[in-house]
Amino acid sequence: MVRWLTPAAIFSVAIIAILLRRIRRDTGGRVDTRYFQQVAWTFGAGVLCLTLAHLGGLPVGHPLVVIPSALSTYGSAYFLTLFAYSFPRDRPAPPSLRVPLLAVTGLFIASTVRMSLVSGREPAWTLLYMLPYFTLTVIYVTRSWRLATPPGERRPSAPVTVVQAAILTPWVLSLLAYGALHLVGNARLPSWTDLAQCMTMAVFVVGGVGVAILRYHLFEVRVLLAEAMVATAAAALFATYLGFVAPALHPILAAASTSSLATVVVAGLPTFLFQGTLDALERLMGRTGSMIASGPSPRGVLERVLSVTSTMIDPDAVLAMALGALHEVTDGEVRFLRHGRTPPGDREDMSDALVELVEQHPRRFYSLDHAPELSEALLAWMQREAVHLLVPVRRDRALHGVLLVRADGLTRDATLLCTTLAEHVALKFENFSLYTRAALAKSELADYRVFLENVVDSLPVGVAVVDPDLRVKAWNRVLERTTGIGATRAIGSHYFDDLHPGLKNAEATATIEALRIDPTRVVHHAAMSVATPTGERFQDVTVAPFRDRLGQPTGVVVITQDVTEQVRLGRELEESRRLAALGSFAAAIAHDIRTPLTSIAMNVQILRARSNLSESDREYLDIASEEITRLNASVAEILDYARPIQLRRRPVAPRELLDDVARTLAPVLADRGIGLEVQLAGPEGSPPPLADERALRQLLINLIDNAANASARGSTVTVQADLDPSRLILRVADHGRGIAPENLDRIFEPFFTTRPDGTGLGLAIAQKIVRGHEGEITVRSETDRGTTFEVTLPVAAA
């Protein structure tokens, strides 16, 4: 049987590994659990090293036997002392304990190894090295016993008692065994003694303490029974394997290889089956738990709740279903206390004191079964409120509330169901909060988008956003109004090909190319001529880069500002300056001409008055007198144009004004074979415009005279007046030869005329009078079909 001690040792290491996996999964990152895991790994490493030494046939005094044995013995004693200090209050051992004890452990290991290597065996008095560990362990276990005993009870809970017994009993047995062996004399002991002793300690300590820890963390009795049944069956199979299969398999493998390799293969074969055994154990545990447990299965309840609430958004509905499920499983009272404003609704809030207690010692749950781990204030509160289980509903660091369970005999599955549902509810609370914030952010973003759109639409300039492919992404109302193109049509269209084909000229192409080379460049074009539905307009165009939220250029912003009025006013100002200079110059010349012209006229009249002149001389003098009169009229016209206009505004009756002008010009026009037609339109009772009647009379006379000069004999000049409450419109139309297109832009220039006997000031004076009345004069003309002058005067300012 000694030959099969090695497979048994390997099997015990595998069992330790399985137990540690279960502890790590079910107990979380507790400090006392980490100490116990270090105890188990130290034992396991010692057993594995001694097993390899035994396979190699090494003697007891060999370094590969002495060193692992010393490290395993003193290392496990060190960590077991720290575990006794920490369990069950989960307190980390202070440096004042860990550092001196580690130094002493190192000295004990070095001393034991040195003496064992020198003498070939471990001296009997090294047994005294274990007494400090044993003494500290007894002290800490006694203190834990006292602290873990609830008030009014004689002893602590069963798991704590089992842990303390599992710690002390192997110590006592080990000291007795070591003492007995040393009395016999370890020089005569077989080589497998250290392996057997280490394996026995590992199984007792790790197995007993591990099972007790699992039970302390609500590892249910029914599960322990199920695992015990499976473990017993596995032990029976392992014994059958050792008794029947292994003896037959070993010679076959030894004949094919070596005896040592055959032993390793035969011993390691069951190890590969442990994972499958553990999975089968877990499946059997679930089925066994379902068969043993009374009432609804927590796992089934959890699956039902998760499947129903997975798509729910309302956290209050999820919470109500979770509370119902917990009541169904625990058969007790389950309540929820809210912290903060999630979930919405009328629910009881946590007290500030309870919030402080929960935040000071954050845990997944607080149970009266774990009374030693609870703070005195929280334990007193739970006992006073008769709360057996308190589970925080927490997501990350956000505490949404707590679940209170008042029920006796809570199983591990019920507790895990509470914690799982609490996490699920917390997740729903967090999702609801995120959903609410997202909805609010979406609403605010929509409002902000509308605000920005209103800002852009309220700007007095046109704004268009164009992507790198020259596709329009935004189009404000000013552009809709000025271009006649709606945003629905504009967005997505090509800026030039679809919307402004007339603007795709060399200048626009150069701008596009410049922006492609340097996307950060800002290009400005002043007073560009643009064809619009209302006629030619002038716009200042600025092209600037459009950047995304990362600051990268993703297109351009085209800003257009209508400056037609400014261009018109600028041109008028420039023209006024030019005309003023020209008028001043003409006035100076006219003044210089008028004085000698008056003298010439007087001398001609004196000569004409003489009686001894022949008829031919009188005719010559009459011609000179007429030319002097015509020249004098031209000079008077020049002086009149150069003189600043001064208006005397009075109510003017359009009908009387037209009739007076017609009476004055009708005889003159009749001599030239030209008819004159007067028309008056407008609602009755319209208020008369305020204007300078003399200036308007001169205006009409100049326009009618100009029309008559362009008309052929037998034609008619039409004068029409339209009066409404806001404006007076005067039209003078003829059916003459018209104005050449190349002369239309120059007809209002002073001294520009196509008549050989004209001064070129009639239309210039007419324009001056219209502008003085803050009106507008326009002309439409077709060659050989006639010309129409239209004067628009505001009534209030007329």
Beta strands, then each sheet from edge to edge (+ up, - down):
strand 1: 333-338
strand 2: 366-367
strand 3: 389-395
strand 4: 398-406
strand 5: 462-466
strand 6: 472-475
strand 7: 523-532
strand 8: 535-547
strand 9: 553-562
strand 10: 650-651
strand 11: 675-681
strand 12: 690-691
strand 13: 716-723
strand 14: 727-733
strand 15: 776-782
strand 16: 786-794
sheet 1: 1+ 4- 3+ 2-
sheet 2: 6+ 5- 9+ 8- 7+
sheet 3: 10+ 12-
sheet 4: 11+ 13+ 14- 16+ 15-
end
